Amino acid sequence: MTPHAPSYYAATANPSPDRPPLQGETRADVCIIGAGFTGISAGLELAERGASVVVLEAARVGWGASGRNGGQIVNGYSRELDVIARRYGPAAAALGGMALEGGQIIRERAARYRIDCALTPGNVVTAFTARQMRHLEHAAAIWAQHGHKAMQLVDRAGLAPIVATDRYVGGLLDPLGGHVHPLNLVLGEAAALEAQGGRIHEHSRVTDVQTGPAPSVQTEHGSVRASHVLVCGNAYLGRLLHREIGSKIMPVSSQVMVTEPLDPLRVQALLPANCCIEDSNYFLDYFRRTPDHRLLYGGGTVYGGADPASIEGKIRPLMLKTFPSLKDVRTDYAWSGNFALTLPRIPHVGRVSPTVLFSHGDSGHGVTTTHLLGRLLGEAACGQTARFDAFARLPYLPFPGGRTFRLPLTVLGSWYYRALDRVG
């Protein structure tokens, strides 16, 4: 049995049953591969519509990125809406119209199903330089064009009531963003899915998918026949359907550490408004308070999904650049997790066949986009394909270099972006 990663989230998770592996043959309207945000979101959307749903998970609900991420609710995609518009033209209009929906889904479900996940409003993107600040001003104007006019630009003085550091020249506050205990969120959504009649089988690694008109999914000890199959394994999909999906995503690891509990007044002084923060660099830092008065700090990027030699050794120096006063503070948790990156930094969505659909590659913006795309997968499986196809019709190029050279070529490209970060 595969446990959750040894994270702060796992240590503070709400009680959740150990769901039995799939045994024998069964049927469902829809079979979903992967019990992270995408799969559980799709399953809940379908169950609410009256469909019968079986979810297969190789480990535990939320075992992958959904239960290990920074827990930041950041609206939009990993590329700005104007970049998407320039790249894809009129086809991008639908994406702009859905850019706030993922966060809205999280808030609605947390309220409807009374999910105890420490949902807290407010996130801020900070700027190190005047150039980055101009970029945030432009981003606020683009969001206003898409109907989100509540964004607030703040200068250095305006940041003082939000974050106590002198590293930033300003920032952009999004009151519709926020932060959450991600593992408790997905566990709560899984319980809601089961309450609606859905079935979840953990420890049920999928070994094969038959993609014909009557698709079926095999595990080591069972199989599911369904009208539709939704593939939602993301960075942990492995070799399953690699030819159709794997060449267009790359696993990338990100690292997170959490301090010991601090005096409540001390941690409140660091982040008075209890917003989550991320900076404007390509290789960004992100951090926030936890309900039990710790500081959670993340960042770091390793292409290919490998762990650094020391997670704390990589993240702690970043934290001390932002908050030097924490040099005496102990680290209680440090872990790593993989997310799936695509070449254009837009989620990779599409069909392996008319009955087998997939969504992967949220490229670091997964908390919100997974919830949106899970809903779109559910809609498409019910025959409402227009919004799903807005993503599926976009061109998705594979990473250059094939299996052998795509990693070194991507690392080479990353040096360019690190150089940009150094000059702001």
KOLRODREN-966378 format. One record per residue (C-alpha): residue in three letters; x, y, z. Coordinates in steps of 0.2 Angstrom, whole numbers. Layout:
<pts>
<pt res="ALA" X="X" Y="Y" Z="Z"/>
...
</pts>
This chain:
<pts>
<pt res="MET" X="0" Y="0" Z="0"/>
<pt res="THR" X="7" Y="17" Z="-5"/>
<pt res="PRO" X="6" Y="31" Z="8"/>
<pt res="HIS" X="5" Y="49" Z="5"/>
<pt res="ALA" X="21" Y="59" Z="3"/>
<pt res="PRO" X="28" Y="64" Z="21"/>
<pt res="SER" X="21" Y="81" Z="19"/>
<pt res="TYR" X="13" Y="94" Z="31"/>
<pt res="TYR" X="-3" Y="91" Z="22"/>
<pt res="ALA" X="-3" Y="72" Z="25"/>
<pt res="ALA" X="1" Y="75" Z="44"/>
<pt res="THR" X="-14" Y="87" Z="46"/>
<pt res="ALA" X="-26" Y="78" Z="34"/>
<pt res="ASN" X="-44" Y="75" Z="39"/>
<pt res="PRO" X="-49" Y="57" Z="42"/>
<pt res="SER" X="-51" Y="47" Z="26"/>
<pt res="PRO" X="-55" Y="29" Z="23"/>
<pt res="ASP" X="-43" Y="17" Z="15"/>
<pt res="ARG" X="-53" Y="13" Z="-1"/>
<pt res="PRO" X="-51" Y="-5" Z="-7"/>
<pt res="PRO" X="-43" Y="-10" Z="-24"/>
<pt res="LEU" X="-54" Y="-15" Z="-38"/>
<pt res="GLN" X="-58" Y="-33" Z="-39"/>
<pt res="GLY" X="-66" Y="-42" Z="-53"/>
<pt res="GLU" X="-76" Y="-34" Z="-67"/>
<pt res="THR" X="-88" Y="-20" Z="-66"/>
<pt res="ARG" X="-97" Y="-7" Z="-77"/>
<pt res="ALA" X="-100" Y="11" Z="-76"/>
<pt res="ASP" X="-106" Y="26" Z="-87"/>
<pt res="VAL" X="-88" Y="33" Z="-85"/>
<pt res="CYS" X="-72" Y="26" Z="-79"/>
<pt res="ILE" X="-59" Y="39" Z="-73"/>
<pt res="ILE" X="-41" Y="36" Z="-71"/>
<pt res="GLY" X="-33" Y="46" Z="-57"/>
<pt res="ALA" X="-40" Y="52" Z="-41"/>
<pt res="GLY" X="-32" Y="70" Z="-40"/>
<pt res="PHE" X="-41" Y="86" Z="-43"/>
<pt res="THR" X="-45" Y="83" Z="-61"/>
<pt res="GLY" X="-52" Y="66" Z="-59"/>
<pt res="ILE" X="-61" Y="69" Z="-44"/>
<pt res="SER" X="-68" Y="86" Z="-51"/>
<pt res="ALA" X="-74" Y="77" Z="-66"/>
<pt res="GLY" X="-81" Y="62" Z="-56"/>
<pt res="LEU" X="-91" Y="74" Z="-45"/>
<pt res="GLU" X="-97" Y="84" Z="-60"/>
<pt res="LEU" X="-104" Y="68" Z="-68"/>
<pt res="ALA" X="-111" Y="61" Z="-52"/>
<pt res="GLU" X="-121" Y="77" Z="-49"/>
<pt res="ARG" X="-128" Y="74" Z="-66"/>
<pt res="GLY" X="-134" Y="57" Z="-62"/>
<pt res="ALA" X="-120" Y="47" Z="-71"/>
<pt res="SER" X="-112" Y="31" Z="-63"/>
<pt res="VAL" X="-94" Y="34" Z="-60"/>
<pt res="VAL" X="-79" Y="23" Z="-56"/>
<pt res="VAL" X="-62" Y="31" Z="-51"/>
<pt res="LEU" X="-46" Y="21" Z="-52"/>
<pt res="GLU" X="-31" Y="27" Z="-42"/>
<pt res="ALA" X="-14" Y="19" Z="-42"/>
<pt res="ALA" X="-10" Y="25" Z="-24"/>
<pt res="ARG" X="-22" Y="36" Z="-13"/>
<pt res="VAL" X="-34" Y="50" Z="-17"/>
<pt res="GLY" X="-23" Y="66" Z="-19"/>
<pt res="TRP" X="-7" Y="56" Z="-18"/>
<pt res="GLY" X="1" Y="66" Z="-33"/>
<pt res="ALA" X="2" Y="85" Z="-36"/>
<pt res="SER" X="-16" Y="88" Z="-29"/>
<pt res="GLY" X="-10" Y="83" Z="-12"/>
<pt res="ARG" X="7" Y="91" Z="-12"/>
<pt res="ASN" X="6" Y="108" Z="-20"/>
<pt res="GLY" X="7" Y="125" Z="-13"/>
<pt res="GLY" X="-11" Y="126" Z="-10"/>
<pt res="GLN" X="-13" Y="143" Z="-19"/>
<pt res="ILE" X="-28" Y="147" Z="-29"/>
<pt res="VAL" X="-22" Y="158" Z="-43"/>
<pt res="ASN" X="-34" Y="162" Z="-57"/>
<pt res="GLY" X="-31" Y="160" Z="-75"/>
<pt res="TYR" X="-18" Y="149" Z="-84"/>
<pt res="SER" X="1" Y="148" Z="-84"/>
<pt res="ARG" X="1" Y="160" Z="-99"/>
<pt res="GLU" X="-7" Y="177" Z="-98"/>
<pt res="LEU" X="-24" Y="179" Z="-107"/>
<pt res="ASP" X="-16" Y="192" Z="-119"/>
<pt res="VAL" X="-2" Y="180" Z="-124"/>
<pt res="ILE" X="-15" Y="166" Z="-127"/>
<pt res="ALA" X="-25" Y="178" Z="-138"/>
<pt res="ARG" X="-10" Y="183" Z="-148"/>
<pt res="ARG" X="-5" Y="165" Z="-150"/>
<pt res="TYR" X="-22" Y="157" Z="-154"/>
<pt res="GLY" X="-33" Y="172" Z="-161"/>
<pt res="PRO" X="-52" Y="170" Z="-160"/>
<pt res="ALA" X="-50" Y="153" Z="-153"/>
<pt res="ALA" X="-44" Y="160" Z="-136"/>
<pt res="ALA" X="-59" Y="170" Z="-132"/>
<pt res="ALA" X="-68" Y="155" Z="-124"/>
<pt res="LEU" X="-53" Y="152" Z="-113"/>
<pt res="GLY" X="-54" Y="170" Z="-107"/>
<pt res="GLY" X="-72" Y="167" Z="-102"/>
<pt res="MET" X="-68" Y="152" Z="-92"/>
<pt res="ALA" X="-52" Y="159" Z="-83"/>
<pt res="LEU" X="-61" Y="163" Z="-66"/>
<pt res="GLU" X="-71" Y="147" Z="-66"/>
<pt res="GLY" X="-59" Y="135" Z="-57"/>
<pt res="GLY" X="-58" Y="146" Z="-42"/>
<pt res="GLN" X="-77" Y="148" Z="-42"/>
<pt res="ILE" X="-79" Y="129" Z="-42"/>
<pt res="ILE" X="-68" Y="127" Z="-27"/>
<pt res="ARG" X="-77" Y="140" Z="-17"/>
<pt res="GLU" X="-94" Y="133" Z="-22"/>
<pt res="ARG" X="-90" Y="115" Z="-18"/>
<pt res="ALA" X="-82" Y="119" Z="-1"/>
<pt res="ALA" X="-98" Y="128" Z="4"/>
<pt res="ARG" X="-110" Y="115" Z="-3"/>
<pt res="TYR" X="-101" Y="100" Z="4"/>
<pt res="ARG" X="-95" Y="109" Z="20"/>
<pt res="ILE" X="-77" Y="104" Z="16"/>
<pt res="ASP" X="-65" Y="108" Z="30"/>
<pt res="CYS" X="-50" Y="114" Z="20"/>
<pt res="ALA" X="-44" Y="130" Z="27"/>
<pt res="LEU" X="-51" Y="140" Z="12"/>
<pt res="THR" X="-44" Y="158" Z="14"/>
<pt res="PRO" X="-47" Y="172" Z="1"/>
<pt res="GLY" X="-33" Y="183" Z="-7"/>
<pt res="ASN" X="-17" Y="180" Z="-16"/>
<pt res="VAL" X="-4" Y="193" Z="-22"/>
<pt res="VAL" X="9" Y="192" Z="-36"/>
<pt res="THR" X="24" Y="203" Z="-31"/>
<pt res="ALA" X="36" Y="212" Z="-42"/>
<pt res="PHE" X="55" Y="214" Z="-39"/>
<pt res="THR" X="58" Y="227" Z="-52"/>
<pt res="ALA" X="49" Y="242" Z="-60"/>
<pt res="ARG" X="48" Y="232" Z="-76"/>
<pt res="GLN" X="39" Y="217" Z="-67"/>
<pt res="MET" X="28" Y="230" Z="-60"/>
<pt res="ARG" X="23" Y="237" Z="-77"/>
<pt res="HIS" X="19" Y="219" Z="-82"/>
<pt res="LEU" X="7" Y="217" Z="-67"/>
<pt res="GLU" X="-1" Y="234" Z="-72"/>
<pt res="HIS" X="-4" Y="227" Z="-89"/>
<pt res="ALA" X="-10" Y="210" Z="-82"/>
<pt res="ALA" X="-23" Y="220" Z="-72"/>
<pt res="ALA" X="-29" Y="229" Z="-87"/>
<pt res="ILE" X="-31" Y="213" Z="-97"/>
<pt res="TRP" X="-41" Y="205" Z="-82"/>
<pt res="ALA" X="-52" Y="220" Z="-82"/>
<pt res="GLN" X="-56" Y="218" Z="-101"/>
<pt res="HIS" X="-62" Y="200" Z="-96"/>
<pt res="GLY" X="-73" Y="207" Z="-82"/>
<pt res="HIS" X="-62" Y="204" Z="-67"/>
<pt res="LYS" X="-61" Y="222" Z="-61"/>
<pt res="ALA" X="-57" Y="219" Z="-43"/>
<pt res="MET" X="-38" Y="217" Z="-45"/>
<pt res="GLN" X="-29" Y="229" Z="-34"/>
<pt res="LEU" X="-12" Y="236" Z="-39"/>
<pt res="VAL" X="-1" Y="241" Z="-23"/>
<pt res="ASP" X="15" Y="250" Z="-22"/>
<pt res="ARG" X="29" Y="246" Z="-9"/>
<pt res="ALA" X="20" Y="255" Z="4"/>
<pt res="GLY" X="4" Y="246" Z="0"/>
<pt res="LEU" X="12" Y="229" Z="2"/>
<pt res="ALA" X="17" Y="233" Z="20"/>
<pt res="PRO" X="0" Y="228" Z="27"/>
<pt res="ILE" X="1" Y="212" Z="16"/>
<pt res="VAL" X="19" Y="205" Z="18"/>
<pt res="ALA" X="34" Y="211" Z="29"/>
<pt res="THR" X="49" Y="211" Z="17"/>
<pt res="ASP" X="59" Y="224" Z="8"/>
<pt res="ARG" X="62" Y="213" Z="-7"/>
<pt res="TYR" X="47" Y="219" Z="-18"/>
<pt res="VAL" X="43" Y="236" Z="-26"/>
<pt res="GLY" X="24" Y="232" Z="-27"/>
<pt res="GLY" X="11" Y="219" Z="-32"/>
<pt res="LEU" X="-6" Y="214" Z="-38"/>
<pt res="LEU" X="-19" Y="208" Z="-26"/>
<pt res="ASP" X="-33" Y="196" Z="-32"/>
<pt res="PRO" X="-47" Y="195" Z="-20"/>
<pt res="LEU" X="-54" Y="180" Z="-30"/>
<pt res="GLY" X="-38" Y="171" Z="-27"/>
<pt res="GLY" X="-33" Y="163" Z="-11"/>
<pt res="HIS" X="-26" Y="147" Z="-3"/>
<pt res="VAL" X="-32" Y="131" Z="4"/>
<pt res="HIS" X="-26" Y="114" Z="12"/>
<pt res="PRO" X="-26" Y="105" Z="-5"/>
<pt res="LEU" X="-26" Y="87" Z="2"/>
<pt res="ASN" X="-41" Y="91" Z="13"/>
<pt res="LEU" X="-50" Y="99" Z="-2"/>
<pt res="VAL" X="-48" Y="84" Z="-13"/>
<pt res="LEU" X="-52" Y="72" Z="1"/>
<pt res="GLY" X="-68" Y="82" Z="4"/>
<pt res="GLU" X="-72" Y="81" Z="-14"/>
<pt res="ALA" X="-69" Y="63" Z="-15"/>
<pt res="ALA" X="-81" Y="60" Z="0"/>
<pt res="ALA" X="-94" Y="71" Z="-9"/>
<pt res="LEU" X="-92" Y="60" Z="-25"/>
<pt res="GLU" X="-95" Y="45" Z="-15"/>
<pt res="ALA" X="-110" Y="53" Z="-6"/>
<pt res="GLN" X="-117" Y="55" Z="-24"/>
<pt res="GLY" X="-115" Y="37" Z="-28"/>
<pt res="GLY" X="-98" Y="37" Z="-36"/>
<pt res="ARG" X="-85" Y="23" Z="-32"/>
<pt res="ILE" X="-67" Y="25" Z="-29"/>
<pt res="HIS" X="-54" Y="11" Z="-29"/>
<pt res="GLU" X="-37" Y="15" Z="-22"/>
<pt res="HIS" X="-21" Y="5" Z="-25"/>
<pt res="SER" X="-28" Y="0" Z="-42"/>
<pt res="ARG" X="-15" Y="4" Z="-55"/>
<pt res="VAL" X="-21" Y="4" Z="-73"/>
<pt res="THR" X="-12" Y="-8" Z="-84"/>
<pt res="ASP" X="-21" Y="-6" Z="-100"/>
<pt res="VAL" X="-34" Y="5" Z="-109"/>
<pt res="GLN" X="-45" Y="-2" Z="-123"/>
<pt res="THR" X="-50" Y="14" Z="-133"/>
<pt res="GLY" X="-63" Y="7" Z="-145"/>
<pt res="PRO" X="-82" Y="11" Z="-146"/>
<pt res="ALA" X="-84" Y="1" Z="-130"/>
<pt res="PRO" X="-69" Y="6" Z="-120"/>
<pt res="SER" X="-62" Y="-4" Z="-105"/>
<pt res="VAL" X="-49" Y="-1" Z="-92"/>
<pt res="GLN" X="-39" Y="-15" Z="-84"/>
<pt res="THR" X="-30" Y="-16" Z="-67"/>
<pt res="GLU" X="-20" Y="-30" Z="-60"/>
<pt res="HIS" X="-35" Y="-38" Z="-52"/>
<pt res="GLY" X="-50" Y="-31" Z="-61"/>
<pt res="SER" X="-58" Y="-21" Z="-76"/>
<pt res="VAL" X="-71" Y="-8" Z="-79"/>
<pt res="ARG" X="-82" Y="-7" Z="-95"/>
<pt res="ALA" X="-89" Y="10" Z="-98"/>
<pt res="SER" X="-96" Y="22" Z="-111"/>
<pt res="HIS" X="-82" Y="34" Z="-108"/>
<pt res="VAL" X="-65" Y="34" Z="-100"/>
<pt res="LEU" X="-57" Y="50" Z="-94"/>
<pt res="VAL" X="-38" Y="49" Z="-92"/>
<pt res="CYS" X="-32" Y="61" Z="-78"/>
<pt res="GLY" X="-15" Y="54" Z="-72"/>
<pt res="ASN" X="-6" Y="70" Z="-76"/>
<pt res="ALA" X="13" Y="70" Z="-71"/>
<pt res="TYR" X="11" Y="52" Z="-64"/>
<pt res="LEU" X="3" Y="44" Z="-79"/>
<pt res="GLY" X="19" Y="35" Z="-83"/>
<pt res="ARG" X="20" Y="25" Z="-99"/>
<pt res="LEU" X="1" Y="23" Z="-100"/>
<pt res="LEU" X="-5" Y="30" Z="-117"/>
<pt res="HIS" X="12" Y="37" Z="-119"/>
<pt res="ARG" X="12" Y="39" Z="-138"/>
<pt res="GLU" X="-4" Y="50" Z="-137"/>
<pt res="ILE" X="0" Y="60" Z="-122"/>
<pt res="GLY" X="17" Y="57" Z="-115"/>
<pt res="SER" X="27" Y="67" Z="-129"/>
<pt res="LYS" X="17" Y="83" Z="-125"/>
<pt res="ILE" X="20" Y="84" Z="-106"/>
<pt res="MET" X="36" Y="83" Z="-95"/>
<pt res="PRO" X="36" Y="80" Z="-77"/>
<pt res="VAL" X="44" Y="94" Z="-67"/>
<pt res="SER" X="46" Y="94" Z="-48"/>
<pt res="SER" X="43" Y="108" Z="-36"/>
<pt res="GLN" X="49" Y="108" Z="-18"/>
<pt res="VAL" X="40" Y="114" Z="-2"/>
<pt res="MET" X="45" Y="116" Z="16"/>
<pt res="VAL" X="35" Y="121" Z="32"/>
<pt res="THR" X="42" Y="128" Z="48"/>
<pt res="GLU" X="39" Y="123" Z="65"/>
<pt res="PRO" X="24" Y="132" Z="73"/>
<pt res="LEU" X="28" Y="150" Z="77"/>
<pt res="ASP" X="21" Y="162" Z="89"/>
<pt res="PRO" X="5" Y="168" Z="82"/>
<pt res="LEU" X="10" Y="186" Z="83"/>
<pt res="ARG" X="26" Y="182" Z="74"/>
<pt res="VAL" X="19" Y="174" Z="59"/>
<pt res="GLN" X="5" Y="187" Z="58"/>
<pt res="ALA" X="18" Y="200" Z="57"/>
<pt res="LEU" X="26" Y="192" Z="42"/>
<pt res="LEU" X="9" Y="190" Z="33"/>
<pt res="PRO" X="-3" Y="202" Z="41"/>
<pt res="ALA" X="-17" Y="200" Z="28"/>
<pt res="ASN" X="-15" Y="181" Z="28"/>
<pt res="CYS" X="-14" Y="182" Z="9"/>
<pt res="CYS" X="-4" Y="169" Z="-1"/>
<pt res="ILE" X="11" Y="177" Z="-11"/>
<pt res="GLU" X="20" Y="172" Z="-27"/>
<pt res="ASP" X="33" Y="182" Z="-35"/>
<pt res="SER" X="34" Y="187" Z="-54"/>
<pt res="ASN" X="50" Y="177" Z="-58"/>
<pt res="TYR" X="49" Y="163" Z="-71"/>
<pt res="PHE" X="56" Y="152" Z="-57"/>
<pt res="LEU" X="46" Y="159" Z="-43"/>
<pt res="ASP" X="44" Y="157" Z="-25"/>
<pt res="TYR" X="27" Y="155" Z="-16"/>
<pt res="PHE" X="23" Y="156" Z="2"/>
<pt res="ARG" X="9" Y="158" Z="15"/>
<pt res="ARG" X="3" Y="155" Z="33"/>
<pt res="THR" X="-5" Y="139" Z="39"/>
<pt res="PRO" X="-19" Y="139" Z="51"/>
<pt res="ASP" X="-8" Y="132" Z="65"/>
<pt res="HIS" X="4" Y="147" Z="63"/>
<pt res="ARG" X="18" Y="140" Z="52"/>
<pt res="LEU" X="26" Y="147" Z="37"/>
<pt res="LEU" X="24" Y="136" Z="21"/>
<pt res="TYR" X="37" Y="141" Z="8"/>
<pt res="GLY" X="39" Y="133" Z="-9"/>
<pt res="GLY" X="49" Y="135" Z="-25"/>
<pt res="GLY" X="63" Y="126" Z="-34"/>
<pt res="THR" X="61" Y="118" Z="-51"/>
<pt res="VAL" X="69" Y="101" Z="-57"/>
<pt res="TYR" X="65" Y="96" Z="-75"/>
<pt res="GLY" X="62" Y="78" Z="-77"/>
<pt res="GLY" X="54" Y="76" Z="-60"/>
<pt res="ALA" X="69" Y="71" Z="-50"/>
<pt res="ASP" X="71" Y="77" Z="-32"/>
<pt res="PRO" X="86" Y="88" Z="-27"/>
<pt res="ALA" X="99" Y="81" Z="-16"/>
<pt res="SER" X="91" Y="91" Z="-1"/>
<pt res="ILE" X="74" Y="99" Z="-2"/>
<pt res="GLU" X="77" Y="110" Z="13"/>
<pt res="GLY" X="94" Y="114" Z="7"/>
<pt res="LYS" X="86" Y="121" Z="-9"/>
<pt res="ILE" X="71" Y="130" Z="-2"/>
<pt res="ARG" X="77" Y="137" Z="15"/>
<pt res="PRO" X="89" Y="149" Z="7"/>
<pt res="LEU" X="75" Y="156" Z="-3"/>
<pt res="MET" X="64" Y="158" Z="12"/>
<pt res="LEU" X="79" Y="167" Z="22"/>
<pt res="LYS" X="81" Y="179" Z="7"/>
<pt res="THR" X="63" Y="185" Z="10"/>
<pt res="PHE" X="62" Y="183" Z="29"/>
<pt res="PRO" X="80" Y="184" Z="36"/>
<pt res="SER" X="72" Y="184" Z="54"/>
<pt res="LEU" X="68" Y="166" Z="52"/>
<pt res="LYS" X="86" Y="160" Z="53"/>
<pt res="ASP" X="83" Y="152" Z="70"/>
<pt res="VAL" X="67" Y="143" Z="65"/>
<pt res="ARG" X="66" Y="124" Z="63"/>
<pt res="THR" X="60" Y="115" Z="47"/>
<pt res="ASP" X="47" Y="102" Z="52"/>
<pt res="TYR" X="42" Y="96" Z="34"/>
<pt res="ALA" X="50" Y="96" Z="17"/>
<pt res="TRP" X="44" Y="87" Z="2"/>
<pt res="SER" X="43" Y="87" Z="-17"/>
<pt res="GLY" X="30" Y="83" Z="-30"/>
<pt res="ASN" X="29" Y="83" Z="-49"/>
<pt res="PHE" X="17" Y="93" Z="-60"/>
<pt res="ALA" X="16" Y="91" Z="-79"/>
<pt res="LEU" X="23" Y="105" Z="-90"/>
<pt res="THR" X="18" Y="107" Z="-108"/>
<pt res="LEU" X="28" Y="116" Z="-121"/>
<pt res="PRO" X="16" Y="131" Z="-123"/>
<pt res="ARG" X="11" Y="131" Z="-105"/>
<pt res="ILE" X="-7" Y="128" Z="-109"/>
<pt res="PRO" X="-16" Y="112" Z="-102"/>
<pt res="HIS" X="-15" Y="98" Z="-114"/>
<pt res="VAL" X="-33" Y="92" Z="-117"/>
<pt res="GLY" X="-40" Y="81" Z="-130"/>
<pt res="ARG" X="-46" Y="64" Z="-136"/>
<pt res="VAL" X="-37" Y="47" Z="-138"/>
<pt res="SER" X="-53" Y="41" Z="-147"/>
<pt res="PRO" X="-71" Y="47" Z="-147"/>
<pt res="THR" X="-74" Y="38" Z="-131"/>
<pt res="VAL" X="-57" Y="41" Z="-122"/>
<pt res="LEU" X="-54" Y="59" Z="-116"/>
<pt res="PHE" X="-39" Y="66" Z="-106"/>
<pt res="SER" X="-33" Y="82" Z="-98"/>
<pt res="HIS" X="-15" Y="85" Z="-92"/>
<pt res="GLY" X="-1" Y="98" Z="-91"/>
<pt res="ASP" X="-8" Y="112" Z="-81"/>
<pt res="SER" X="10" Y="119" Z="-80"/>
<pt res="GLY" X="10" Y="125" Z="-62"/>
<pt res="HIS" X="-7" Y="132" Z="-62"/>
<pt res="GLY" X="-16" Y="116" Z="-57"/>
<pt res="VAL" X="-26" Y="120" Z="-42"/>
<pt res="THR" X="-39" Y="130" Z="-52"/>
<pt res="THR" X="-37" Y="124" Z="-69"/>
<pt res="THR" X="-39" Y="105" Z="-64"/>
<pt res="HIS" X="-56" Y="110" Z="-57"/>
<pt res="LEU" X="-61" Y="119" Z="-72"/>
<pt res="LEU" X="-55" Y="105" Z="-84"/>
<pt res="GLY" X="-63" Y="92" Z="-73"/>
<pt res="ARG" X="-79" Y="100" Z="-76"/>
<pt res="LEU" X="-76" Y="101" Z="-95"/>
<pt res="LEU" X="-72" Y="83" Z="-95"/>
<pt res="GLY" X="-88" Y="79" Z="-86"/>
<pt res="GLU" X="-98" Y="90" Z="-98"/>
<pt res="ALA" X="-90" Y="81" Z="-113"/>
<pt res="ALA" X="-93" Y="64" Z="-107"/>
<pt res="CYS" X="-112" Y="69" Z="-106"/>
<pt res="GLY" X="-112" Y="75" Z="-124"/>
<pt res="GLN" X="-109" Y="94" Z="-121"/>
<pt res="THR" X="-92" Y="96" Z="-130"/>
<pt res="ALA" X="-91" Y="114" Z="-135"/>
<pt res="ARG" X="-81" Y="121" Z="-120"/>
<pt res="PHE" X="-70" Y="105" Z="-119"/>
<pt res="ASP" X="-67" Y="107" Z="-138"/>
<pt res="ALA" X="-61" Y="125" Z="-135"/>
<pt res="PHE" X="-46" Y="118" Z="-127"/>
<pt res="ALA" X="-45" Y="102" Z="-137"/>
<pt res="ARG" X="-44" Y="111" Z="-154"/>
<pt res="LEU" X="-28" Y="121" Z="-149"/>
<pt res="PRO" X="-12" Y="115" Z="-157"/>
<pt res="TYR" X="-1" Y="105" Z="-145"/>
<pt res="LEU" X="17" Y="103" Z="-150"/>
<pt res="PRO" X="28" Y="89" Z="-142"/>
<pt res="PHE" X="44" Y="94" Z="-133"/>
<pt res="PRO" X="58" Y="94" Z="-146"/>
<pt res="GLY" X="72" Y="81" Z="-145"/>
<pt res="GLY" X="61" Y="66" Z="-142"/>
<pt res="ARG" X="63" Y="55" Z="-127"/>
<pt res="THR" X="82" Y="56" Z="-127"/>
<pt res="PHE" X="85" Y="75" Z="-129"/>
<pt res="ARG" X="69" Y="84" Z="-123"/>
<pt res="LEU" X="76" Y="85" Z="-105"/>
<pt res="PRO" X="93" Y="92" Z="-109"/>
<pt res="LEU" X="85" Y="104" Z="-122"/>
<pt res="THR" X="72" Y="110" Z="-110"/>
<pt res="VAL" X="86" Y="113" Z="-96"/>
<pt res="LEU" X="95" Y="123" Z="-109"/>
<pt res="GLY" X="80" Y="134" Z="-112"/>
<pt res="SER" X="78" Y="136" Z="-94"/>
<pt res="TRP" X="95" Y="145" Z="-92"/>
<pt res="TYR" X="88" Y="158" Z="-103"/>
<pt res="TYR" X="73" Y="161" Z="-91"/>
<pt res="ARG" X="85" Y="161" Z="-76"/>
<pt res="ALA" X="95" Y="174" Z="-85"/>
<pt res="LEU" X="79" Y="185" Z="-87"/>
<pt res="ASP" X="75" Y="182" Z="-68"/>
<pt res="ARG" X="92" Y="189" Z="-64"/>
<pt res="VAL" X="89" Y="205" Z="-73"/>
<pt res="GLY" X="71" Y="207" Z="-68"/>
</pts>
